[in-house]
Amino acid sequence: DAVKAVWKRDVYACVRCSIDLRHKRGECAIHHIESFANKAKRAQVSNLVLLCKPCHLWVHSRKNINKEFLA
């Protein structure tokens, strides 16, 4: 249910680059802003964002110097 809510809230697009992901479900990720290890927030829609694969990789890279989409 949380995944469906995130897709709808984020209008089926990557929140970082805005690419339409409707027909690219295998090329995207639901990203946890606070770590997946935080069980209390694991499935909270407010802790999740829709990202395309390149943006998801960028979020977890050293290039993300401002720690966007990370808590």
C-alpha positions in Angstrom: 0.0 0.0 0.0 2.8 2.4 0.8 4.5 1.8 -2.5 1.3 2.5 -4.4 0.8 5.7 -2.4 4.3 6.9 -3.2 3.8 6.3 -6.9 0.6 8.3 -6.8 2.0 11.1 -4.6 5.1 11.5 -6.8 2.9 11.5 -9.9 4.7 8.5 -11.4 7.9 10.5 -11.9 11.4 10.6 -10.3 11.4 13.3 -7.6 14.9 14.4 -8.6 15.0 14.6 -12.4 11.2 14.4 -13.1 11.5 11.6 -15.7 8.2 9.8 -16.2 8.5 6.3 -14.8 5.0 4.9 -15.6 6.4 2.5 -18.2 9.8 2.0 -16.6 8.9 0.2 -13.3 12.0 -2.0 -13.6 14.2 1.1 -13.9 13.2 2.8 -10.6 13.4 2.5 -6.9 11.4 3.5 -3.8 14.1 5.1 -1.7 14.0 5.3 2.1 15.1 8.8 3.3 15.8 7.4 6.7 17.5 4.1 6.7 15.5 0.9 6.0 16.9 -0.3 9.3 14.5 2.1 11.1 11.6 -0.3 11.4 9.2 2.4 12.7 9.6 4.5 9.5 10.2 1.7 7.0 6.8 1.8 5.4 5.8 5.4 6.2 5.0 7.2 2.9 6.6 10.4 4.3 9.9 8.5 4.5 9.8 7.2 0.9 10.4 8.9 -2.5 10.3 7.6 -6.0 13.6 7.8 -7.9 14.9 6.5 -11.3 17.9 4.2 -11.0 20.5 6.8 -12.1 19.2 9.2 -9.5 19.0 6.5 -6.8 22.6 5.7 -7.5 23.5 9.4 -7.3 21.8 9.8 -3.9 24.0 7.1 -2.5 27.2 8.4 -4.1 29.9 10.8 -3.0 28.5 13.3 -5.6 25.6 13.9 -3.3 27.5 16.4 -1.2 24.4 18.1 0.2 23.0 14.7 1.3 19.8 15.2 -0.7 17.1 12.6 0.1 19.1 11.4 3.1 18.4 11.9 6.8 
